[in-house]
Amino acid sequence: MAKRSPSRKARRNLQESKSFLWYHCYCQKTRAFWRCRRRQTMNRLMRLLTSGIVALMVSLLALPSGAYAAPVVPAAPTDCGLGDHWAAPYACDLIRHGIIEEAAELDLNAALDGASFRDLLVRAGASLADEAEGPLTRGEAIRLLAKAVAGDQLAGADLRVLEGYADAAAADQATREALAFLLLRGVLLGRDTGELDLDAPVTLGEAAKLISLAVPEPLPEGTDKISLLVYSDFHGRLEPNGAELGAARFTTAIAGQLLKNPNTVLIDGGDTFQGTPISNLVNGASVQDWRNKVGVKVATLGNHEFDWSQPTLQGLLATAEHPVIAANIFYEGTQDRPEWAVPSTTLKVGEYTIGFIGITTPETKGIVLAANVEGLDFVDPAPVINEEARKLREAGADLIVVVTHSPVDPGDEPLEIVGEVADWMPRVTERVDAVTGGHSHKQAAGYVLDASGNQVPAVQSGPHGTGLARIDLYVSRADKQVTKAAVEVWNPHQALAPTPWAADLVAKWAAEIEPIKQVPVGKLAHELSRNTEPSGESVLGDFITDAMLAGAPGAQIAAHNGGGIRAHLTPNEEGMVTWGDLYTTSPFGNTLVLVDMKGSEVKTLLEQALTGYVRQLRNEGGYRPLQVSGITFTWDYSKPDGERVVEIKLADGTPIDPDATYKVVVNNFMASGGDGLTILAQLADKQVDLGIVLLDALVDYVKALAADEPLSYELQNRIQVINMP
């Protein structure tokens, strides 16, 4: 007998129920309802058991009276029986809010007349004075919609955004202003032909998209909605590059969210500046310029904010036009924070006071150049969150949001969150209404559990301006408590119109650094990829360590941490590699350090690196794999930590002698024990910093090998792995 799917009405009722688990289990058509629910509950129970806090657990099926248990749901479930039509998600959104009546069959391709479109706008809560009758064109619908949602803002729309659309010039002034307003908020994209097709009839699907993207959500009486809009790990990506939107298009995506809900708080989750020439060459001033103008309201510090020294960081903090918060940074061995480490702040959003607490990943000390975090501790987040949350509540905060640069990673089940935040949140005893994440470069939207078993919505956007994440908090005006939280993460469309002021800003800063960036260095026959083989080896890793060996007089072995290789090395159409290309692969300004190491210590170095790599392979944190030159080695995945290296040979095939001393060149980040390579820190008295910048060595190596003829370079097969599952 065929399994009967739940009706759209049943799914909607379940989704809005107090138990989000019921909704998601019900919609899992590949498993029985109770088996799904039992599995989700047991998964969470096992995580709590392994954390040693089962005594604090509150049953997911019967939360105690008075517990804070606002259900967490997806922001926009798309399954309402409309199939895979491109407009189905937008139509489902309107059905869920009662704007479109639920029907067995909706023809999303059917043309809509003016009266029907106006009726949809009114149902959505738009305020309209204009009448609309008869057939309706796209141009007329756009004008009607923009006037309904923009009001006086229309006259100020930047018409330069229309320059990319061939048919916009023929439109009247009112239509042009409406077009510009909606393009600058991502409501419109235009056709593939480069036209807006203003005279075409409007279909129901197009109308659903326009209204879903532009009109604020209708709310129940006595309920307000506060939206937390989050991006993290921007890493200086002001310029577009494929899926990386660049600041001009990213600004458009952000503006669209502010249109949907004026009570939106834009949050920066850290690792904002480091990573591109347009940012690094001006110590982040270009990104700060954009961040101040785009309307960031609060930010936290990522580990990469410490890449340019504490004085440089303090200079950036001084130019930020919004609070930058980090509660878990203290002077080493004390309970005193640096003056620049502001733990928390409050913002007034509508009628509500929101307290924000900042958290920087406790991993920071081990993954940043030691000199740049000297004298600092990055402590366990849970106790400081409890302390700051109490203070903020006592000072009158209605809601508490924890803004972290700490991983919020997706689990195996719908809405399941794993990673660093999920590990320490069960020790947070004070009520927290939302958590945002960063650092791991993953996208996630779901919930974590606090010490009382309460569901706390948590999101992470993904890196490089490719994604946005949002938490919608539905708050009762009567008691200022969150009654429901919706979570979403998505990648804005790459065809969004660029916002002119942001494009101008990027062009100004790009012109400033262009002469340096475009200096040609050499030619490559193909891209050198940073992507690794299962063994951990990469083509670009081989190439960079060869460059280190060539650039360090007397060196016999070279090693480079994989996490320090930030991008593929990609030649342009003529095969040329520029200084800017090389800078993007190695942007940290690291220097070369020569270390005298016994063969046994070289083995320890490899073992420590493999411990971090295996942790990463098992999704347990860890680090990208070590890259080497001057040696080959074989390792066994099945062995325990410290026992994986099977064989090490020098480049000539001679086995390494455990008692012999070798000159090993590493970068100064590794030399200080970064990425868990503590053996190098223990050999500080056997180190000599050569003062040679790694990037300079790489530039010289490319010039020497590829100045005249394109260089073809392949994987060197220096690392072999056995018993890999």
Secondary structure, 3 states (H helix, E strand, C coil): CCCCCCCHHHHHHHHCCCCHHHHHHHCCCCCCHHHHHHHHHHHHHHHHHHCCCHHHCCCCCCCCCCCCCCCEEECCCCCCCCCCCCCHHHHHHHHHCCCCCCCCCCCCCCECEHHHHHHHHHHCCCCCCCCCCCECEHHHHHHHHHHHHHHHHHHHCCHHHHHHCCCHHHCCHHHHHHHHHHHCCCCCCCCCCCCCCCCCECEHHHHHHHHHHHCCCCCCCCEEEEEEEEECCCCCCCCCECCECHHHHHHHHHHHHHHHCCCEEEEECCCCCCCCHHHHCCCCHHHHHHHHHHCCCEEECCHHHHCCCHHHHHHHHHHCCCCEECCCEEECCCCCCCCCCECEEEEEECCEEEEEEEEECCCHHHHCCHHHHCCEEECCHHHHHHHHHHHHHHCCCCEEEEEEECCCEECCCCCEEECHHHHHHHHCCCCCCEEECCCCCCEEEEEEECCCCCEEEEEEECCCCCCEEEEEEEEECCCCCEEEEEEEEECCCCCCCCCHHHHHHHHHHHHHHHHHHCCEEEEECCCECCCECCCCCEHHHHHHHHHHHHHCCCCCEEEECHHHCCCCECCCCCCEEEHHHHHHHCCCCCEEEEEEEEHHHHHHHHHHHHHHHHHHHCCCCCCCCCEEECEEEEEECCCCCCCCEEEEEECCCCECCCCCEEEEEEEHHHHCCHHHCHHHHCCHHHEEEEEEEHHHHHHHHHHHHHCCCCECCCCCCCEEEECCC
